Amino acid sequence: AQVVADGAFHLLMYALAIAGLWTVARGRRDLVAPGAGQRLLAAALVGFGTWPVLDSVLSHWILGIHRIRMDVPNPLVWDLLWF
């Protein structure tokens, strides 16, 4: 059940990623503005950096869907290493 719940969570994250790409495609005229490439890269880096934190805090700790390793005495250590 935990693996299915994690899969559903990731499916939601893929849907959000598709929505973000659609938003970028809609605003493609703005991508030719000076500095637009840097802003897009910065937003991508923030998004990719935020993902492990959001995944750990939301699905591992708050929702309790699963832990990184459940077969160890202290799974929090592994969750923190995931960051």
N, C-alpha and C positions, 0 to 999 in steps of 0.2 A: 504494500500500500504506500510505503514511503517513496519508493522509486516512481510509482505512478504519479504521486503528488508532486514530486520533483520534476517529472516530465511535463506536467500541466503548468507548473510555474515557469519552466523554460519556454514552453509554447507561448505563454503570455508575453514573455520577454522578447521572443521573436516577433510577435505581433506589434509590440511597441517599436522594435527596430525597423520594421517595414513601414510603420506610420512615420517614423523619423526620416527614412529615406524618401518617402513620398513628399514630405514637407520640403526636403532639400530640392527634390525635382521640381516642385511647384515654384520655388524661389530661385530657379537656375539663372534668371536674368540678373539677380543680385550677386551671383558668383563672379561676375566680371568686374565688379567694383574693386578699387584699390584696397588691398589688405583682406579681401574676402577669403583667399586661400589660407591665410594665417588664422583667421577666425574659425574657419571650418576645421582646420587641423587641431586647433585648441579645443574646440567643442568635442571632436572625436576622442582626443586624449582624455578629456575629463570624463566622457561617457565610458570609455574602456577602463579607466581607473576607478570609476564609481561602481562598476558592476560587481567585482569581488566583495566589496564592502556591503553593498545592498543585498547580494545573494547570501552572505554569511549572516548578517543581522536579521534580515527578514525571514528567509526560509529556514536557516539553521537554528536561530535563537528564539525569535518571536513566535513563529508558527510551529517550530519544532518538527518540521517535515523530516529532516534527517541531519546527521552530523557528518563531517568529513570522514572520521573513523569512529565507529561505534564499539569496536572490539577492544578498546583500550580503557584503562582505569580512569583516565582524565581526557575525555574527548575535546574539552575546551582548548587544550594545547594545540591539537591538530587544527581546530577551527581558526585559531589565531595564526598559525603557520600558513593557512590558506590566503591570508591577506598578502 
